[in-house]
């Protein structure tokens, strides 16, 4: 899953909510991107929902 967050605190709240929801998630790991890795235009969110 890819998550875009306004802050690390918001991300942490989101992940803790997933863990509390009882979805069978035992652990997770995160990779934080601090700068762009591609120069291309971003993928529209509507395209991501179709996958």
N, CA, C and O atoms as a Maestro MAE file, in Angstrom:
{
 s_m_m2io_version
 :::
 2.0.0
}

f_m_ct {
 s_m_title
 :::
 protein
 m_atom[204] {
  # First column is atom index #
  i_m_mmod_type
  r_m_x_coord
  r_m_y_coord
  r_m_z_coord
  i_m_residue_number
  s_m_chain_name
  s_m_pdb_residue_name
  s_m_pdb_atom_name
  i_m_atomic_number
  :::
  1 25 0.838 -1.148 0.000 1 A "UNK " " N  " 7
  2 3 0.000 0.000 0.000 1 A "UNK " " CA " 6
  3 2 0.893 1.224 0.000 1 A "UNK " " C  " 6
  4 15 1.933 1.243 0.658 1 A "UNK " " O  " 8
  5 25 0.494 2.227 -0.725 2 A "UNK " " N  " 7
  6 3 1.193 3.508 -0.715 2 A "UNK " " CA " 6
  7 2 0.312 4.527 -0.012 2 A "UNK " " C  " 6
  8 15 -0.885 4.634 -0.281 2 A "UNK " " O  " 8
  9 25 0.923 5.261 0.880 3 A "UNK " " N  " 7
  10 3 0.194 6.257 1.648 3 A "UNK " " CA " 6
  11 2 0.909 7.592 1.520 3 A "UNK " " C  " 6
  12 15 2.120 7.678 1.723 3 A "UNK " " O  " 8
  13 25 0.171 8.612 1.190 4 A "UNK " " N  " 7
  14 3 0.703 9.978 1.212 4 A "UNK " " CA " 6
  15 2 0.108 10.661 2.433 4 A "UNK " " C  " 6
  16 15 -1.100 10.596 2.660 4 A "UNK " " O  " 8
  17 25 0.943 11.305 3.207 5 A "UNK " " N  " 7
  18 3 0.513 11.894 4.465 5 A "UNK " " CA " 6
  19 2 1.013 13.322 4.579 5 A "UNK " " C  " 6
  20 15 2.062 13.669 4.036 5 A "UNK " " O  " 8
  21 25 0.257 14.146 5.287 6 A "UNK " " N  " 7
  22 3 0.679 15.530 5.500 6 A "UNK " " CA " 6
  23 2 1.842 15.643 6.475 6 A "UNK " " C  " 6
  24 15 2.609 16.605 6.429 6 A "UNK " " O  " 8
  25 25 1.970 14.655 7.357 7 A "UNK " " N  " 7
  26 3 3.052 14.684 8.339 7 A "UNK " " CA " 6
  27 2 3.323 13.266 8.823 7 A "UNK " " C  " 6
  28 15 2.512 12.363 8.620 7 A "UNK " " O  " 8
  29 25 4.463 13.084 9.458 8 A "UNK " " N  " 7
  30 3 4.781 11.781 10.029 8 A "UNK " " CA " 6
  31 2 3.809 11.434 11.161 8 A "UNK " " C  " 6
  32 15 3.460 10.268 11.348 8 A "UNK " " O  " 8
  33 25 3.378 12.437 11.905 9 A "UNK " " N  " 7
  34 3 2.420 12.187 12.990 9 A "UNK " " CA " 6
  35 2 1.094 11.683 12.413 9 A "UNK " " C  " 6
  36 15 0.490 10.763 12.965 9 A "UNK " " O  " 8
  37 25 0.643 12.274 11.318 10 A "UNK " " N  " 7
  38 3 -0.605 11.828 10.681 10 A "UNK " " CA " 6
  39 2 -0.444 10.408 10.146 10 A "UNK " " C  " 6
  40 15 -1.361 9.593 10.251 10 A "UNK " " O  " 8
  41 25 0.705 10.119 9.582 11 A "UNK " " N  " 7
  42 3 0.977 8.762 9.092 11 A "UNK " " CA " 6
  43 2 0.953 7.761 10.245 11 A "UNK " " C  " 6
  44 15 0.356 6.691 10.130 11 A "UNK " " O  " 8
  45 25 1.593 8.104 11.338 12 A "UNK " " N  " 7
  46 3 1.630 7.208 12.495 12 A "UNK " " CA " 6
  47 2 0.226 6.964 13.030 12 A "UNK " " C  " 6
  48 15 -0.115 5.831 13.368 12 A "UNK " " O  " 8
  49 25 -0.586 8.002 13.110 13 A "UNK " " N  " 7
  50 3 -1.983 7.837 13.550 13 A "UNK " " CA " 6
  51 2 -2.738 6.895 12.622 13 A "UNK " " C  " 6
  52 15 -3.490 6.034 13.079 13 A "UNK " " O  " 8
  53 25 -2.533 7.060 11.317 14 A "UNK " " N  " 7
  54 3 -3.185 6.205 10.329 14 A "UNK " " CA " 6
  55 2 -2.781 4.743 10.531 14 A "UNK " " C  " 6
  56 15 -3.635 3.857 10.560 14 A "UNK " " O  " 8
  57 25 -1.477 4.497 10.669 15 A "UNK " " N  " 7
  58 3 -0.996 3.123 10.823 15 A "UNK " " CA " 6
  59 2 -1.464 2.512 12.138 15 A "UNK " " C  " 6
  60 15 -1.822 1.334 12.177 15 A "UNK " " O  " 8
  61 25 -1.466 3.281 13.197 16 A "UNK " " N  " 7
  62 3 -1.950 2.754 14.476 16 A "UNK " " CA " 6
  63 2 -3.431 2.407 14.386 16 A "UNK " " C  " 6
  64 15 -3.880 1.427 14.981 16 A "UNK " " O  " 8
  65 25 -4.191 3.210 13.643 17 A "UNK " " N  " 7
  66 3 -5.607 2.901 13.432 17 A "UNK " " CA " 6
  67 2 -5.790 1.588 12.684 17 A "UNK " " C  " 6
  68 15 -6.685 0.808 13.008 17 A "UNK " " O  " 8
  69 25 -4.947 1.340 11.686 18 A "UNK " " N  " 7
  70 3 -5.023 0.068 10.961 18 A "UNK " " CA " 6
  71 2 -4.701 -1.103 11.878 18 A "UNK " " C  " 6
  72 15 -5.363 -2.139 11.821 18 A "UNK " " O  " 8
  73 25 -3.693 -0.943 12.716 19 A "UNK " " N  " 7
  74 3 -3.333 -2.020 13.633 19 A "UNK " " CA " 6
  75 2 -4.440 -2.289 14.646 19 A "UNK " " C  " 6
  76 15 -4.699 -3.443 14.986 19 A "UNK " " O  " 8
  77 25 -5.093 -1.241 15.131 20 A "UNK " " N  " 7
  78 3 -6.193 -1.398 16.101 20 A "UNK " " CA " 6
  79 2 -7.457 -1.970 15.470 20 A "UNK " " C  " 6
  80 15 -8.306 -2.512 16.177 20 A "UNK " " O  " 8
  81 25 -7.595 -1.859 14.154 21 A "UNK " " N  " 7
  82 3 -8.822 -2.271 13.472 21 A "UNK " " CA " 6
  83 2 -8.994 -3.786 13.411 21 A "UNK " " C  " 6
  84 15 -10.059 -4.264 13.020 21 A "UNK " " O  " 8
  85 25 -7.986 -4.540 13.783 22 A "UNK " " N  " 7
  86 3 -8.108 -5.991 13.791 22 A "UNK " " CA " 6
  87 2 -8.200 -6.585 12.393 22 A "UNK " " C  " 6
  88 15 -8.992 -7.496 12.151 22 A "UNK " " O  " 8
  89 25 -7.400 -6.077 11.484 23 A "UNK " " N  " 7
  90 3 -7.425 -6.541 10.097 23 A "UNK " " CA " 6
  91 2 -6.451 -7.684 9.837 23 A "UNK " " C  " 6
  92 15 -6.316 -8.132 8.699 23 A "UNK " " O  " 8
  93 25 -5.779 -8.155 10.865 24 A "UNK " " N  " 7
  94 3 -4.802 -9.224 10.702 24 A "UNK " " CA " 6
  95 2 -3.417 -8.725 10.344 24 A "UNK " " C  " 6
  96 15 -2.572 -9.500 9.896 24 A "UNK " " O  " 8
  97 25 -3.175 -7.430 10.538 25 A "UNK " " N  " 7
  98 3 -1.852 -6.866 10.283 25 A "UNK " " CA " 6
  99 2 -1.025 -7.046 11.549 25 A "UNK " " C  " 6
  100 15 -1.348 -6.482 12.594 25 A "UNK " " O  " 8
  101 25 0.037 -7.831 11.451 26 A "UNK " " N  " 7
  102 3 0.899 -8.075 12.608 26 A "UNK " " CA " 6
  103 2 2.040 -7.081 12.689 26 A "UNK " " C  " 6
  104 15 2.448 -6.671 13.776 26 A "UNK " " O  " 8
  105 25 2.554 -6.697 11.528 27 A "UNK " " N  " 7
  106 3 3.672 -5.762 11.499 27 A "UNK " " CA " 6
  107 2 3.666 -5.033 10.162 27 A "UNK " " C  " 6
  108 15 2.997 -5.442 9.213 27 A "UNK " " O  " 8
  109 25 4.413 -3.964 10.111 28 A "UNK " " N  " 7
  110 3 4.537 -3.214 8.871 28 A "UNK " " CA " 6
  111 2 5.899 -2.544 8.849 28 A "UNK " " C  " 6
  112 15 6.550 -2.406 9.885 28 A "UNK " " O  " 8
  113 25 6.314 -2.138 7.691 29 A "UNK " " N  " 7
  114 3 7.534 -1.360 7.584 29 A "UNK " " CA " 6
  115 2 7.271 -0.184 6.664 29 A "UNK " " C  " 6
  116 15 6.357 -0.219 5.840 29 A "UNK " " O  " 8
  117 25 8.056 0.829 6.803 30 A "UNK " " N  " 7
  118 3 7.854 2.070 6.059 30 A "UNK " " CA " 6
  119 2 9.141 2.498 5.380 30 A "UNK " " C  " 6
  120 15 10.238 2.332 5.914 30 A "UNK " " O  " 8
  121 25 8.980 3.044 4.207 31 A "UNK " " N  " 7
  122 3 10.068 3.689 3.491 31 A "UNK " " CA " 6
  123 2 9.637 5.128 3.291 31 A "UNK " " C  " 6
  124 15 8.593 5.386 2.692 31 A "UNK " " O  " 8
  125 25 10.414 6.049 3.778 32 A "UNK " " N  " 7
  126 3 10.083 7.465 3.680 32 A "UNK " " CA " 6
  127 2 10.846 8.065 2.512 32 A "UNK " " C  " 6
  128 15 12.068 7.944 2.430 32 A "UNK " " O  " 8
  129 25 10.125 8.708 1.614 33 A "UNK " " N  " 7
  130 3 10.740 9.360 0.466 33 A "UNK " " CA " 6
  131 2 10.858 10.841 0.779 33 A "UNK " " C  " 6
  132 15 9.862 11.498 1.082 33 A "UNK " " O  " 8
  133 25 12.070 11.367 0.707 34 A "UNK " " N  " 7
  134 3 12.295 12.761 1.072 34 A "UNK " " CA " 6
  135 2 12.491 13.685 -0.117 34 A "UNK " " C  " 6
  136 15 12.494 14.907 0.032 34 A "UNK " " O  " 8
  137 25 12.654 13.099 -1.304 35 A "UNK " " N  " 7
  138 3 12.760 13.925 -2.506 35 A "UNK " " CA " 6
  139 2 12.252 13.109 -3.690 35 A "UNK " " C  " 6
  140 15 12.175 11.883 -3.601 35 A "UNK " " O  " 8
  141 25 11.909 13.759 -4.785 36 A "UNK " " N  " 7
  142 3 11.371 13.039 -5.943 36 A "UNK " " CA " 6
  143 2 12.361 11.994 -6.476 36 A "UNK " " C  " 6
  144 15 13.570 12.221 -6.509 36 A "UNK " " O  " 8
  145 25 11.819 10.857 -6.887 37 A "UNK " " N  " 7
  146 3 12.657 9.819 -7.478 37 A "UNK " " CA " 6
  147 2 12.469 9.744 -8.992 37 A "UNK " " C  " 6
  148 15 13.234 9.073 -9.685 37 A "UNK " " O  " 8
  149 25 11.444 10.438 -9.501 38 A "UNK " " N  " 7
  150 3 11.180 10.502 -10.932 38 A "UNK " " CA " 6
  151 2 10.876 11.943 -11.308 38 A "UNK " " C  " 6
  152 15 10.302 12.693 -10.519 38 A "UNK " " O  " 8
  153 25 11.261 12.319 -12.505 39 A "UNK " " N  " 7
  154 3 10.984 13.670 -12.979 39 A "UNK " " CA " 6
  155 2 9.662 13.748 -13.739 39 A "UNK " " C  " 6
  156 15 9.200 14.846 -14.050 39 A "UNK " " O  " 8
  157 25 9.044 12.607 -14.045 40 A "UNK " " N  " 7
  158 3 7.787 12.587 -14.788 40 A "UNK " " CA " 6
  159 2 6.656 13.190 -13.970 40 A "UNK " " C  " 6
  160 15 6.760 13.358 -12.756 40 A "UNK " " O  " 8
  161 25 5.582 13.508 -14.663 41 A "UNK " " N  " 7
  162 3 4.386 14.034 -13.992 41 A "UNK " " CA " 6
  163 2 3.821 12.970 -13.053 41 A "UNK " " C  " 6
  164 15 3.925 11.779 -13.344 41 A "UNK " " O  " 8
  165 25 3.232 13.374 -11.947 42 A "UNK " " N  " 7
  166 3 2.651 12.400 -11.016 42 A "UNK " " CA " 6
  167 2 1.455 11.678 -11.628 42 A "UNK " " C  " 6
  168 15 0.791 12.193 -12.527 42 A "UNK " " O  " 8
  169 25 1.200 10.488 -11.126 43 A "UNK " " N  " 7
  170 3 0.042 9.712 -11.568 43 A "UNK " " CA " 6
  171 2 -1.190 10.290 -10.887 43 A "UNK " " C  " 6
  172 15 -1.188 10.468 -9.669 43 A "UNK " " O  " 8
  173 25 -2.255 10.590 -11.652 44 A "UNK " " N  " 7
  174 3 -3.481 11.102 -11.034 44 A "UNK " " CA " 6
  175 2 -4.076 10.068 -10.069 44 A "UNK " " C  " 6
  176 15 -4.022 8.868 -10.339 44 A "UNK " " O  " 8
  177 25 -4.633 10.521 -8.966 45 A "UNK " " N  " 7
  178 3 -5.235 9.600 -7.992 45 A "UNK " " CA " 6
  179 2 -6.317 8.743 -8.610 45 A "UNK " " C  " 6
  180 15 -6.490 7.592 -8.209 45 A "UNK " " O  " 8
  181 25 -7.054 9.275 -9.580 46 A "UNK " " N  " 7
  182 3 -8.109 8.502 -10.223 46 A "UNK " " CA " 6
  183 2 -7.529 7.268 -10.917 46 A "UNK " " C  " 6
  184 15 -8.193 6.232 -10.958 46 A "UNK " " O  " 8
  185 25 -6.332 7.344 -11.455 47 A "UNK " " N  " 7
  186 3 -5.683 6.203 -12.095 47 A "UNK " " CA " 6
  187 2 -5.297 5.155 -11.060 47 A "UNK " " C  " 6
  188 15 -5.363 3.960 -11.348 47 A "UNK " " O  " 8
  189 25 -4.903 5.567 -9.880 48 A "UNK " " N  " 7
  190 3 -4.534 4.622 -8.833 48 A "UNK " " CA " 6
  191 2 -5.742 3.846 -8.334 48 A "UNK " " C  " 6
  192 15 -5.615 2.672 -7.985 48 A "UNK " " O  " 8
  193 25 -6.888 4.464 -8.294 49 A "UNK " " N  " 7
  194 3 -8.101 3.787 -7.805 49 A "UNK " " CA " 6
  195 2 -8.547 2.695 -8.755 49 A "UNK " " C  " 6
  196 15 -9.228 1.763 -8.327 49 A "UNK " " O  " 8
  197 25 -8.196 2.772 -10.013 50 A "UNK " " N  " 7
  198 3 -8.635 1.793 -11.002 50 A "UNK " " CA " 6
  199 2 -7.845 0.512 -10.926 50 A "UNK " " C  " 6
  200 15 -8.269 -0.490 -11.503 50 A "UNK " " O  " 8
  201 25 -6.719 0.491 -10.244 51 A "UNK " " N  " 7
  202 3 -5.865 -0.690 -10.191 51 A "UNK " " CA " 6
  203 2 -6.352 -1.712 -9.219 51 A "UNK " " C  " 6
  204 15 -5.731 -2.764 -9.066 51 A "UNK " " O  " 8
  :::
 }
 m_bond[203] {
  # First column is bond index #
  i_m_from
  i_m_to
  i_m_order
  :::
  1 1 2 1
  2 2 3 1
  3 3 4 2
  4 3 5 1
  5 5 6 1
  6 6 7 1
  7 7 8 2
  8 7 9 1
  9 9 10 1
  10 10 11 1
  11 11 12 2
  12 11 13 1
  13 13 14 1
  14 14 15 1
  15 15 16 2
  16 15 17 1
  17 17 18 1
  18 18 19 1
  19 19 20 2
  20 19 21 1
  21 21 22 1
  22 22 23 1
  23 23 24 2
  24 23 25 1
  25 25 26 1
  26 26 27 1
  27 27 28 2
  28 27 29 1
  29 29 30 1
  30 30 31 1
  31 31 32 2
  32 31 33 1
  33 33 34 1
  34 34 35 1
  35 35 36 2
  36 35 37 1
  37 37 38 1
  38 38 39 1
  39 39 40 2
  40 39 41 1
  41 41 42 1
  42 42 43 1
  43 43 44 2
  44 43 45 1
  45 45 46 1
  46 46 47 1
  47 47 48 2
  48 47 49 1
  49 49 50 1
  50 50 51 1
  51 51 52 2
  52 51 53 1
  53 53 54 1
  54 54 55 1
  55 55 56 2
  56 55 57 1
  57 57 58 1
  58 58 59 1
  59 59 60 2
  60 59 61 1
  61 61 62 1
  62 62 63 1
  63 63 64 2
  64 63 65 1
  65 65 66 1
  66 66 67 1
  67 67 68 2
  68 67 69 1
  69 69 70 1
  70 70 71 1
  71 71 72 2
  72 71 73 1
  73 73 74 1
  74 74 75 1
  75 75 76 2
  76 75 77 1
  77 77 78 1
  78 78 79 1
  79 79 80 2
  80 79 81 1
  81 81 82 1
  82 82 83 1
  83 83 84 2
  84 83 85 1
  85 85 86 1
  86 86 87 1
  87 87 88 2
  88 87 89 1
  89 89 90 1
  90 90 91 1
  91 91 92 2
  92 91 93 1
  93 93 94 1
  94 94 95 1
  95 95 96 2
  96 95 97 1
  97 97 98 1
  98 98 99 1
  99 99 100 2
  100 99 101 1
  101 101 102 1
  102 102 103 1
  103 103 104 2
  104 103 105 1
  105 105 106 1
  106 106 107 1
  107 107 108 2
  108 107 109 1
  109 109 110 1
  110 110 111 1
  111 111 112 2
  112 111 113 1
  113 113 114 1
  114 114 115 1
  115 115 116 2
  116 115 117 1
  117 117 118 1
  118 118 119 1
  119 119 120 2
  120 119 121 1
  121 121 122 1
  122 122 123 1
  123 123 124 2
  124 123 125 1
  125 125 126 1
  126 126 127 1
  127 127 128 2
  128 127 129 1
  129 129 130 1
  130 130 131 1
  131 131 132 2
  132 131 133 1
  133 133 134 1
  134 134 135 1
  135 135 136 2
  136 135 137 1
  137 137 138 1
  138 138 139 1
  139 139 140 2
  140 139 141 1
  141 141 142 1
  142 142 143 1
  143 143 144 2
  144 143 145 1
  145 145 146 1
  146 146 147 1
  147 147 148 2
  148 147 149 1
  149 149 150 1
  150 150 151 1
  151 151 152 2
  152 151 153 1
  153 153 154 1
  154 154 155 1
  155 155 156 2
  156 155 157 1
  157 157 158 1
  158 158 159 1
  159 159 160 2
  160 159 161 1
  161 161 162 1
  162 162 163 1
  163 163 164 2
  164 163 165 1
  165 165 166 1
  166 166 167 1
  167 167 168 2
  168 167 169 1
  169 169 170 1
  170 170 171 1
  171 171 172 2
  172 171 173 1
  173 173 174 1
  174 174 175 1
  175 175 176 2
  176 175 177 1
  177 177 178 1
  178 178 179 1
  179 179 180 2
  180 179 181 1
  181 181 182 1
  182 182 183 1
  183 183 184 2
  184 183 185 1
  185 185 186 1
  186 186 187 1
  187 187 188 2
  188 187 189 1
  189 189 190 1
  190 190 191 1
  191 191 192 2
  192 191 193 1
  193 193 194 1
  194 194 195 1
  195 195 196 2
  196 195 197 1
  197 197 198 1
  198 198 199 1
  199 199 200 2
  200 199 201 1
  201 201 202 1
  202 202 203 1
  203 203 204 2
  :::
 }
}
